[in-house]
Amino acid sequence: MSCLNFITRTRKAYLHCMIVRSPNPMKNLKDKIYALGVFSASSALFASYHISQITLSNPNLNTISVERLKLGKDEYLEHLPIYSLDRQGCPSSSSNYIERRWWRDFCFQQGPKYWALIANTSRHIARPLALEILSKTHSVSDSVLYKTALACDHKTLINLAKRQGIDARLFLPPKIYSHNSTDLSSQSYKFLMALPDNIDNCTRSHANILLGKTPPIMSEFLYEEIEIEPSADDASPRRVDLFPPPQTLASLTSSTLDVITHLTRIPQQRHEFIYTYEGLQLLTRMWFTFSSDDVIMAKLANVIRNLTLDELNHQLLVDGGFLHLLVNWTASFNTRLKVTASTALANLSKESQYSNGVYLLHPLYEEVGDRELDVIFVHGINGSAFHTWRQSDTARDHINYSWCWPLDWLAKKFGSAMRVLAVDYTSSAFSWRSRAKNQQLNIHDQAVALADALCSCEVGDPSRKVLWVAHSLGGLLVKQILVLAKENEKYKKLLHNTEGVMFLAVPHRGCPAARFSKKTSYLAHPSLHLRQIADSDQLNALNEEYLQLAAQHGITSKNFLEGLPTRLASKINIHIVPPECAELEVGENILLREDNHITICKPKDRSSPIYLSLVETVNHILHKQDSADSGESAHSSELSHLYECLHF
């Protein structure tokens, strides 16, 4: 043991003198070669001893940690005078051309490992250069990138993960020790059975279904079991579960991820999921088993996104190899998977906190530039952030069909001038489609939840204006958010920075199609949202408040009306929101004669009226913002000139 300590201290002192303090690194070449040989032999002996001791003392050590210890960081890199380097990675005290050239050659020979150490020093002057070089490292071998990944700390890796075109080999994948599919099944059931009884109703209901237990009543109209007539072979009545437990491993995994998603939305439960339920190991096994299933991977990405909301989990996720998954998913063709992974990376990099229900559509990668506008898309009943805003189904045969036109079209049109967000919330037309009691919130409570989520990601910041694009029920939520902002100081910035709202088939005066008789309601089970949009008195009051706000704050309103009935069945075609119920007493009312309630938010191409009107509105807001900024600049210049004249 004393021999090892002696070798360690000797090589550190010798290398420190030879590399750091040597006035001319080109001298004493023979001594350096000799030192390198001594160093290599002692390093091997030193590393082998320590790894054997660590492995014996802890056989369950994390594999990535073992690999990091096995490789170690080269001693000659650890003792470089990093804090005395300039922007080009050379010692600031070096003025000799030969010496600087030697340092440059040394840096690039060591390659990514050297730049990784500089990137780890957050306040270093050469850190931007180091990150830029690391982000463009593509032509090096797997072994070099492997060593570089171990040399980078978790903050450096997170910074690199947000850069477009980064090499995924720079991020170590998760490690798994068993490839048996039965392990995933047993681990999933073990997790479900370990959930406490006092967990929230939504999570408990989903877990009960998976465990084959009789769930609680899902709403005041819905029971999970129904009684059917006895069959010829069985004289006793039978009860059938409307939501039977899953029969395959894929359905079990998908449903378990639904439970985990609900669980990790609660801040206190994220820590419990990782430590008490060994959640990261369960997620790793799910990824290994179903890595080619985009639907399951999208749900897994959503769970990771929830975990990234807690900063204490960031290093655990990086060390667990989940950065490797997120970087690969951002390059996926699946829109839901790509956007969810990008939103998780944004949370890790602490750009903003995109909490429950808010997804970042643009930018997907780190971009340079000041954003002047936030465009927020809010879907309606039976919609979602990834389903409502697709291109028209009639254009699916086109090569460049867009599954999310705000992501594909607006990003290319305006680039770094804007940020595009989409909100997602639970909303269905009928209560039998909801698996959990109180899964739907009323319009007021849903608006509060969305307002909190938007404020957490800095919507309403004074440097950016806000433009809302809302379909159907989403328009009512936007109006309710603005009314809340008038009454609550916490949300006031959402109102003060709102420049405009585009309403797409919004039932400002109620929705006749949502009104059911008492007997029909008993059979159809209309959801809470459907019952609320049928209440014209409540909506009329909300509409009057919005009209006052629009006049007071100069909010531009564009209101689009559906011109065609929507086909609900083979011979049933009705106007979901008739034009007379969707008209607004402020701004423009535009009737789209070729669109119904569903297609009004799905433009056929870039020449569609909805998209052209949106582009026009965005251009107007950006031009107005630029004019205001130039006016302030001119005013500041005049004041400066006047100040100079007074002191002349």
C-alpha positions in Angstrom: 0.0 0.0 0.0 2.9 2.4 0.9 4.5 1.5 -2.5 1.4 2.5 -4.3 1.1 5.8 -2.5 4.8 6.5 -3.2 4.3 5.8 -7.0 1.2 8.0 -7.0 2.8 10.9 -5.3 6.0 10.6 -7.4 4.3 10.6 -10.8 2.0 13.5 -9.9 4.9 15.6 -8.8 7.1 14.7 -11.7 4.4 15.3 -14.3 3.5 18.6 -12.7 7.1 19.8 -13.0 7.6 18.5 -16.5 4.4 19.8 -18.1 3.2 22.7 -16.0 6.4 24.3 -14.9 8.7 23.5 -17.7 9.6 26.8 -19.5 10.1 24.9 -22.8 8.3 21.6 -23.3 10.6 20.7 -26.2 13.6 20.2 -23.9 14.7 17.0 -22.2 12.8 14.8 -24.6 14.5 11.7 -23.4 13.5 12.4 -19.8 9.9 12.8 -20.9 9.9 9.5 -22.8 11.3 7.8 -19.7 8.7 9.6 -17.5 5.9 8.4 -19.8 7.0 4.8 -19.4 7.1 5.0 -15.7 3.8 6.8 -15.7 2.1 4.1 -17.8 3.3 1.2 -15.7 2.4 2.8 -12.4 -1.1 3.9 -13.8 -1.9 0.3 -14.7 -0.9 -1.0 -11.3 -2.7 1.8 -9.5 -6.0 1.4 -11.4 -6.0 -2.4 -11.2 -5.6 -2.3 -7.4 -8.3 0.3 -6.7 -10.9 -1.3 -9.1 -10.3 -4.8 -7.5 -10.8 -3.3 -4.0 -14.0 -1.4 -5.1 -15.5 -4.4 -6.8 -14.9 -6.6 -3.8 -16.4 -4.1 -1.4 -19.5 -3.4 -3.5 -20.5 -6.0 -6.1 -23.6 -4.1 -7.1 -21.7 -0.9 -8.1 -23.2 1.0 -11.0 -21.6 -0.2 -14.2 -21.0 3.3 -15.6 -19.2 4.3 -12.4 -17.0 1.2 -12.6 -16.1 2.1 -16.2 -15.3 5.6 -15.2 -13.0 4.4 -12.5 -11.4 1.8 -14.8 -10.5 4.4 -17.3 -9.8 7.2 -15.0 -8.7 10.7 -16.1 -5.1 10.8 -17.4 -2.9 12.4 -14.8 -1.2 14.7 -17.3 -4.5 16.1 -18.3 -5.6 16.6 -14.7 -2.6 18.8 -13.9 -2.8 21.1 -16.9 -2.9 24.8 -16.0 -6.5 25.0 -17.3 -7.5 28.2 -15.6 -4.5 30.0 -17.2 -5.5 29.1 -20.8 -6.8 31.7 -23.3 -9.8 31.5 -25.6 -7.8 29.3 -28.1 -6.8 26.8 -25.4 -3.2 27.9 -25.1 -1.4 29.2 -21.9 -2.0 32.9 -21.7 1.6 33.4 -20.5 3.0 31.7 -23.6 4.3 34.2 -26.2 6.8 31.9 -28.0 5.4 30.7 -31.3 7.0 27.2 -30.9 5.6 26.8 -27.4 2.1 27.9 -28.5 2.3 25.6 -31.5 3.3 22.7 -29.2 0.3 23.4 -26.9 -2.0 23.5 -29.9 -0.7 20.1 -31.2 -0.9 18.7 -27.7 -4.5 19.8 -27.4 -5.7 18.3 -30.7 -3.7 15.1 -30.2 -5.4 14.6 -26.9 -8.6 15.6 -28.7 -12.0 15.5 -27.0 -10.6 14.4 -23.6 -8.7 17.6 -23.3 -11.6 19.8 -24.3 -14.0 17.9 -22.0 -11.9 19.0 -19.0 -12.1 22.6 -20.1 -15.8 22.3 -20.8 -16.3 21.0 -17.2 -15.0 24.3 -15.8 -18.2 26.4 -16.1 -16.4 29.8 -15.7 -13.5 29.2 -18.0 -12.9 31.6 -20.8 -12.2 28.8 -23.3 -15.4 26.8 -22.4 -17.5 28.0 -25.4 -14.6 26.9 -27.7 -14.4 23.6 -26.0 -18.2 22.9 -26.2 -18.2 23.9 -29.9 -15.3 21.5 -30.7 -16.9 18.7 -28.7 -20.2 19.2 -30.5 -18.5 18.7 -33.9 -16.6 15.6 -33.0 -17.8 13.0 -35.5 -14.7 11.5 -37.2 -13.0 10.0 -34.1 -13.1 6.4 -33.0 -15.6 4.9 -30.6 -12.9 4.4 -27.9 -11.9 8.1 -28.0 -15.6 9.2 -27.6 -16.1 6.6 -24.9 -13.2 8.1 -22.9 -14.5 11.6 -23.6 -17.9 10.7 -22.3 -16.4 9.4 -19.0 -14.3 12.6 -18.7 -17.3 15.0 -19.1 -19.4 15.9 -16.1 -23.2 15.8 -16.2 -23.5 19.6 -16.8 -21.2 19.4 -19.9 -23.1 16.4 -21.3 -26.5 18.2 -20.8 -25.2 21.3 -22.6 -23.9 19.1 -25.5 -27.1 17.1 -25.8 -29.1 20.2 -26.8 -26.9 20.9 -29.8 -28.1 19.8 -33.2 -26.2 17.1 -35.0 -24.3 16.0 -31.8 -22.8 12.5 -32.0 -24.9 10.1 -29.9 -21.8 8.0 -29.1 -20.7 10.8 -26.8 -23.5 9.7 -24.3 -23.2 6.3 -22.7 -26.3 4.2 -23.0 -28.1 2.6 -20.0 -26.7 -0.7 -18.7 -28.9 -3.8 -18.2 -27.8 -7.0 -16.6 -30.7 -9.4 -17.6 -32.5 -9.7 -20.9 -35.3 -11.9 -19.7 -38.8 -10.5 -20.6 -40.3 -12.2 -17.6 -38.2 -9.9 -15.4 -39.9 -6.9 -16.9 -43.3 -8.4 -16.2 -42.5 -9.3 -12.6 -40.8 -6.0 -11.9 -43.9 -4.1 -13.3 -46.3 -6.0 -11.1 -44.0 -5.6 -8.1 -44.1 -1.8 -8.7 -47.9 -1.7 -9.0 -48.4 -3.8 -5.8 -46.0 -1.6 -3.9 -48.0 1.6 -4.5 -49.6 2.8 -1.3 -53.4 3.0 -0.9 -53.4 6.7 -0.1 -52.1 7.6 -3.6 -54.2 9.9 -5.7 -57.4 8.6 -7.3 -56.2 8.7 -10.9 -53.0 6.7 -10.2 -54.8 4.2 -7.9 -57.6 3.6 -10.6 -55.1 2.8 -13.3 -53.1 0.5 -11.0 -56.2 -1.4 -9.9 -57.1 -2.1 -13.5 -53.7 -3.6 -14.2 -53.8 -5.7 -11.0 -57.3 -7.0 -12.0 -59.0 -5.4 -9.1 -62.4 -3.7 -9.4 -61.7 0.0 -9.9 -63.8 2.7 -8.2 -66.6 4.5 -10.0 -65.1 6.6 -12.7 -67.7 9.3 -12.7 -71.2 9.8 -11.3 -72.6 8.0 -14.4 -70.1 5.2 -15.0 -69.5 1.9 -13.4 -66.6 -0.3 -14.3 -68.6 -3.6 -14.3 -71.9 -4.3 -16.1 -74.2 -7.3 -15.7 -75.2 -9.3 -18.8 -77.8 -12.0 -19.4 -76.9 -15.6 -18.5 -75.7 -17.7 -21.4 -77.1 -21.1 -22.3 -74.2 -22.9 -20.6 -74.2 -20.8 -17.5 -77.5 -20.1 -15.7 -76.0 -17.4 -13.5 -75.6 -13.8 -14.5 -72.0 -12.7 -15.4 -70.3 -9.4 -14.7 -67.9 -8.1 -17.3 -65.1 -5.7 -16.7 -65.2 -2.8 -19.2 -61.4 -2.3 -18.7 -59.9 -5.8 -18.5 -56.3 -6.2 -17.3 -53.7 -6.3 -20.2 -53.0 -9.6 -21.8 -49.6 -9.0 -23.4 -46.3 -7.7 -22.2 -46.5 -4.7 -24.5 -50.0 -3.7 -23.2 -48.8 -4.2 -19.6 -45.8 -2.0 -20.2 -47.8 0.7 -21.9 -50.4 0.8 -19.1 -47.7 0.7 -16.4 -46.1 3.8 -18.0 -49.5 5.5 -17.8 -49.5 4.8 -14.1 -45.9 6.1 -13.8 -46.8 9.2 -15.8 -49.6 10.1 -13.4 -47.4 9.3 -10.4 -44.5 11.5 -11.5 -46.7 14.5 -12.1 -46.7 14.9 -8.3 -43.4 16.5 -7.1 -43.3 14.5 -3.9 -43.7 11.2 -5.7 -40.7 11.6 -8.1 -38.2 11.0 -5.4 -40.2 8.0 -4.2 -40.4 6.5 -7.7 -36.6 6.6 -8.2 -35.5 5.5 -4.7 -38.4 3.5 -3.2 -39.7 1.8 -6.3 -36.3 1.5 -8.2 -37.9 3.4 -11.0 -34.8 4.0 -13.2 -34.0 0.3 -13.4 -37.6 -0.4 -14.4 -37.5 2.3 -17.1 -34.2 0.9 -18.4 -35.7 -2.5 -18.8 -38.7 -1.1 -20.6 -36.4 0.7 -23.0 -34.3 -2.4 -23.7 -37.4 -4.6 -24.4 -39.4 -2.1 -26.5 -36.8 0.3 -28.0 -38.4 -0.1 -31.5 -41.9 0.7 -30.3 -42.4 4.4 -30.8 -45.7 4.5 -28.8 -44.1 3.0 -25.7 -41.0 5.0 -26.1 -43.1 8.2 -26.3 -44.7 7.3 -23.0 -41.3 6.5 -21.5 -40.0 9.9 -22.8 -42.9 11.6 -21.0 -42.0 10.0 -17.7 -38.4 11.1 -18.1 -39.7 14.6 -18.9 -41.6 14.6 -15.6 -38.5 13.5 -13.7 -36.4 16.3 -15.2 -38.6 18.8 -13.4 -36.7 18.0 -10.2 -33.1 19.3 -10.4 -32.0 16.6 -7.9 -32.7 14.0 -10.5 -30.6 15.5 -13.3 -27.3 13.8 -12.4 -29.1 10.5 -11.8 -30.6 10.6 -15.2 -27.3 11.4 -16.9 -25.4 8.7 -15.0 -28.2 6.2 -15.8 -27.6 6.7 -19.5 -30.9 8.4 -20.3 -29.2 11.3 -22.2 -28.3 8.7 -24.8 -32.0 7.9 -25.2 -33.1 11.6 -25.4 -30.5 12.5 -28.0 -31.5 9.6 -30.2 -35.2 10.4 -29.8 -34.8 14.0 -30.8 -33.8 12.7 -34.3 -36.8 10.4 -34.5 -39.5 10.8 -37.3 -42.2 10.3 -34.6 -43.4 13.8 -33.7 -44.6 13.0 -30.2 -41.4 11.2 -29.3 -39.2 13.9 -30.8 -41.0 16.8 -29.1 -41.2 15.1 -25.7 -37.5 14.2 -25.7 -36.6 17.8 -26.7 -38.8 19.2 -24.0 -37.0 16.9 -21.4 -33.6 18.2 -22.7 -34.8 21.8 -22.3 -35.7 21.0 -18.7 -32.3 19.4 -18.0 -30.5 22.5 -19.5 -32.6 24.7 -17.2 -33.7 27.0 -20.1 -37.2 26.9 -18.7 -39.3 24.5 -16.7 -41.9 22.9 -19.1 -44.1 21.3 -16.6 -47.2 19.1 -17.0 -49.1 19.8 -20.2 -46.7 22.1 -21.9 -44.5 20.9 -24.9 -41.8 22.8 -26.7 -42.4 22.5 -30.5 -39.7 25.0 -31.5 -36.8 25.3 -31.0 -36.0 21.6 -30.7 -32.3 22.4 -30.4 -30.2 25.1 -28.9 -30.3 28.3 -31.1 -28.6 31.6 -30.9 -30.9 34.7 -30.9 -33.4 36.6 -28.9 -37.0 35.4 -29.2 -39.6 38.1 -29.5 -42.8 36.1 -29.5 -44.4 33.0 -27.9 -47.1 31.3 -30.0 -49.2 28.9 -27.9 -51.5 26.3 -29.4 -54.4 25.1 -27.3 -56.5 22.1 -28.5 -60.2 21.3 -27.9 -62.3 18.4 -26.8 -60.9 15.0 -27.8 -57.8 16.7 -29.1 -54.1 16.6 -28.1 -51.0 18.6 -28.7 -49.8 15.9 -31.2 -53.1 15.0 -32.9 -55.0 18.3 -33.4 -52.4 20.3 -35.2 -51.6 17.9 -38.0 -52.0 18.7 -41.7 -55.2 17.9 -43.5 -55.8 14.2 -43.9 -56.4 14.8 -47.6 -52.7 15.6 -48.0 -51.3 12.4 -46.5 -50.1 11.2 -49.9 -47.8 14.1 -50.2 -44.1 13.5 -49.6 -43.8 16.5 -47.2 -46.9 15.7 -45.2 -46.7 17.3 -41.7 -47.9 15.6 -38.6 -47.5 18.9 -36.7 -47.6 21.9 -39.0 -46.8 24.5 -36.3 -43.5 22.6 -35.8 -42.6 22.1 -39.4 -44.0 25.3 -41.0 -43.6 28.0 -38.5 -40.1 27.0 -37.4 -38.8 27.2 -41.0 -40.7 30.5 -41.6 -39.6 32.5 -38.6 -36.6 30.6 -37.2 -35.1 32.0 -33.9 -37.6 34.9 -33.8 -40.2 32.9 -32.0 -40.9 30.1 -29.6 -43.7 27.7 -30.3 -45.5 25.9 -27.5 -48.4 23.4 -27.4 -50.4 22.6 -24.3 -52.0 19.3 -23.6 -54.7 18.4 -21.1 -57.3 15.7 -20.6 -60.6 16.3 -22.4 -63.1 13.9 -23.9 -66.6 14.3 -25.1 -68.1 11.4 -23.0 -67.2 10.3 -19.5 -67.0 6.6 -20.3 -63.7 7.4 -22.2 -62.1 8.6 -18.9 -60.6 5.8 -16.8 -60.3 7.8 -13.6 -62.6 9.9 -11.4 -61.9 13.6 -11.6 -59.6 13.2 -14.6 -61.3 16.1 -16.2 -61.2 19.5 -14.5 -63.8 22.2 -15.0 -63.0 25.1 -17.3 -61.9 27.4 -14.5 -59.7 24.8 -12.7 -58.2 23.7 -16.0 -57.4 27.3 -16.9 -55.6 27.7 -13.5 -53.5 24.5 -14.1 -52.5 25.7 -17.6 -51.7 29.2 -16.4 -49.4 27.8 -13.7 -47.7 25.6 -16.2 -47.2 28.5 -18.7 -45.9 30.8 -16.1 -43.3 28.2 -15.0 -41.8 28.3 -18.6 -41.7 32.1 -18.6 -44.6 32.8 -20.9 -45.5 36.5 -20.5 -41.9 37.5 -20.0 -41.6 41.3 -20.9 -39.1 40.5 -23.7 -41.6 38.3 -25.6 -45.2 39.0 -26.7 -47.8 36.2 -26.7 -50.1 35.0 -29.5 -52.7 32.3 -28.8 -54.1 29.9 -31.4 -57.1 28.0 -29.9 -59.5 25.4 -31.2 -63.0 24.8 -29.8 -62.9 24.4 -26.0 -59.3 25.7 -26.1 -60.6 29.1 -27.0 -62.8 29.1 -23.8 -59.7 28.2 -21.8 -57.7 31.0 -23.3 -60.4 33.5 -22.4 -60.6 32.1 -18.9 -56.8 32.4 -18.5 -56.9 36.0 -19.5 -59.8 36.7 -17.1 -57.8 35.0 -14.3 -54.8 37.2 -15.2 -56.9 40.3 -14.7 -57.9 39.2 -11.2 -54.7 37.4 -10.0 -51.4 39.2 -9.8 -49.6 35.9 -10.3 -50.9 35.6 -13.9 -51.0 39.3 -14.8 -48.0 39.1 -17.1 -50.0 36.7 -19.4 -52.6 39.4 -20.0 -50.2 42.4 -20.3 -48.1 40.7 -23.0 -50.9 39.1 -25.0 -51.0 40.7 -28.5 -53.6 38.6 -30.1 -55.9 35.5 -30.1 -56.9 33.3 -33.1 -60.2 31.5 -32.3 -61.0 28.4 -34.5 -64.6 27.3 -34.2 -64.9 28.4 -30.6 -68.4 28.1 -29.0 -68.5 31.7 -27.5 -72.3 31.5 -27.1 -72.6 27.8 -26.3 -72.8 24.6 -28.4 -76.3 23.3 -29.2 -74.9 19.9 -30.2 -73.7 19.4 -26.6 -77.2 19.7 -25.1 -78.8 16.3 -24.2 -82.1 15.5 -22.7 -82.1 13.8 -19.3 -82.7 10.3 -20.7 -80.1 10.8 -23.5 -77.5 12.0 -20.9 -78.1 8.8 -18.9 -77.2 6.7 -22.0 -74.5 8.9 -23.5 -72.8 10.0 -20.3 -71.6 13.5 -21.6 -68.4 14.6 -20.0 -68.0 17.6 -17.7 -66.5 19.7 -20.5 -69.3 18.8 -22.8 -71.9 19.8 -20.2 -70.1 23.1 -19.6 -70.0 24.2 -23.2 -73.7 23.5 -23.4 -74.3 26.1 -20.7 -74.8 29.3 -22.7 -75.3 31.5 -19.6 -71.9 30.7 -18.2 -70.2 31.2 -21.5 -72.0 34.5 -22.2 -70.7 35.8 -18.9 -67.1 34.7 -19.8 -67.5 36.3 -23.2 -68.5 39.6 -21.9 -65.5 39.7 -19.6 -63.2 38.9 -22.5 -64.7 41.6 -24.7 -63.9 44.2 -22.0 -60.3 42.9 -21.6 -59.8 43.0 -25.4 -60.9 46.6 -25.6 -58.9 47.7 -22.6 -55.6 46.0 -23.5 -55.8 46.2 -27.3 -55.9 42.5 -27.9 -56.3 41.6 -31.6 -58.9 38.9 -32.1 -59.4 36.8 -35.3 -62.4 34.5 -35.2 -62.8 31.7 -37.7 -66.2 30.0 -38.2 -66.8 26.6 -39.6 -68.7 26.6 -42.9 -69.4 22.9 -43.3 -71.3 20.4 -41.1 -69.2 17.6 -39.5 -70.0 14.0 -40.4 -70.6 12.0 -37.2 -72.1 8.9 -38.7 -73.1 7.6 -42.1 -76.2 9.8 -42.3 -75.6 12.3 -39.5 -74.0 15.6 -40.5 -74.3 18.6 -38.1 -72.6 21.9 -37.3 -70.8 21.3 -34.1 -70.5 25.0 -33.5 -72.9 26.9 -35.8 -71.6 30.3 -37.0 -74.2 32.2 -34.9 -72.8 30.5 -31.8 -69.2 31.2 -32.8 -69.4 34.9 -33.7 -67.5 37.4 -31.7 -68.4 41.1 -31.2 -64.8 42.2 -31.5 -62.2 41.8 -34.2 -62.7 39.9 -37.5 -65.2 37.1 -38.1 -64.1 34.9 -41.0 -66.3 32.1 -42.4 -64.3 29.2 -43.9 -66.8 27.7 -46.3 -64.6 24.6 -47.1 -63.9 23.6 -43.5 -65.9 21.8 -40.8 -65.2 21.7 -37.0 -62.4 19.1 -37.3 -60.6 20.3 -40.5 -60.6 24.0 -39.5 -57.4 23.5 -37.5 -55.8 21.2 -40.1 -54.7 23.3 -43.1 -54.2 21.6 -46.5 -51.1 23.4 -47.3 -49.2 26.7 -46.8 -51.8 28.6 -48.9 -54.7 27.8 -46.5 -56.5 30.8 -45.0 -55.6 29.7 -41.4 -51.9 29.5 -42.0 -51.7 32.7 -44.1 -53.7 34.6 -41.5 -51.4 33.3 -38.7 -48.2 34.3 -40.7 -49.7 37.7 -41.3 -50.5 38.2 -37.6 -47.0 37.0 -36.5 -45.3 39.4 -39.0 -47.4 42.2 -37.7 -46.5 41.5 -34.1 -42.8 41.1 -34.9 -42.7 44.3 -37.0 -44.5 46.2 -34.2 -42.0 44.9 -31.7 -39.1 45.9 -33.9 -40.5 49.4 -34.4 -40.9 49.7 -30.6 -37.3 48.6 -30.1 -36.0 51.0 -32.7 -38.1 53.8 -31.2 -36.6 53.2 -27.8 -33.2 53.1 -29.3 -33.7 56.4 -31.1 -35.1 58.0 -28.0 -32.1 56.8 -26.0 -29.7 58.2 -28.6 -31.4 61.6 -28.5 -31.1 61.6 -24.7 -27.5 60.7 -24.9 -26.8 63.5 -27.4 -28.7 66.0 -25.3 -26.6 64.9 -22.2 -23.4 65.4 -24.1 -24.4 68.9 -25.3 -25.3 69.9 -21.8 -21.8 68.8 -20.6 -19.9 70.3 -23.5 
